Amino acid sequence: MKVLIRRPRREVELPGRRRVREVLKELQINPETVIVVRGETLLTSDDVVGEEERIEVIPAISGGAQ
């Protein structure tokens, strides 16, 4: 599978099928700081990503009220 990480921008290839949580763990990304999408579909940590698929890891940004 191909994983596009937006910050810092890089693309990583990982072999085999894996759950999203396993992908994030291998890439040492805290799952509470990102959202993961496949195309326009938001994935959960339990979703499985196939070997031929591409996902994006997008930082979750929140702002505070003033």
C-alpha positions in Angstrom: 0.0 0.0 0.0 1.0 3.6 -0.5 0.7 6.0 2.4 0.8 9.7 1.7 1.7 11.6 4.9 1.0 15.3 4.6 3.2 16.8 7.3 6.0 16.6 6.7 5.0 15.5 3.2 6.3 12.1 2.2 5.1 8.9 0.6 5.8 5.5 2.1 5.1 2.0 0.7 4.2 -0.8 3.1 3.8 -4.4 2.1 0.6 -6.4 2.7 -2.9 -5.7 4.1 -3.1 -3.9 7.5 -5.5 -2.2 9.8 -5.1 1.5 10.0 -3.9 1.3 13.6 -1.1 -1.0 12.5 -0.1 1.4 9.7 0.1 4.3 12.1 2.0 2.3 14.7 4.6 1.2 12.2 5.0 4.8 11.0 5.2 5.9 14.7 2.3 8.3 14.3 0.0 9.0 17.2 -3.5 8.1 16.0 -5.0 10.9 18.1 -3.2 13.6 16.0 -4.3 12.5 12.5 -7.2 11.5 10.4 -6.8 8.8 7.7 -8.7 8.8 4.4 -9.0 6.6 1.4 -10.2 8.8 -1.5 -13.0 10.7 0.1 -13.8 8.1 2.8 -12.7 8.6 6.4 -11.2 5.5 7.9 -11.3 4.2 11.4 -8.5 2.5 13.2 -10.2 -0.9 12.6 -10.5 -0.5 8.8 -8.3 -2.7 6.7 -6.2 -1.2 3.9 -5.4 -3.5 1.0 -1.9 -3.9 -0.5 -2.9 -2.1 -3.7 -4.7 0.8 -2.0 -3.5 4.3 -1.2 -4.4 6.2 1.9 -3.6 9.7 3.2 -2.6 10.6 6.7 -3.7 14.2 7.4 -2.9 16.1 10.6 -5.9 17.0 12.7 -5.7 20.6 13.5 -7.9 22.2 16.1 -8.1 25.8 17.2 -9.2 27.4 20.4 -11.9 30.1 20.8 -10.8 33.5 21.9 
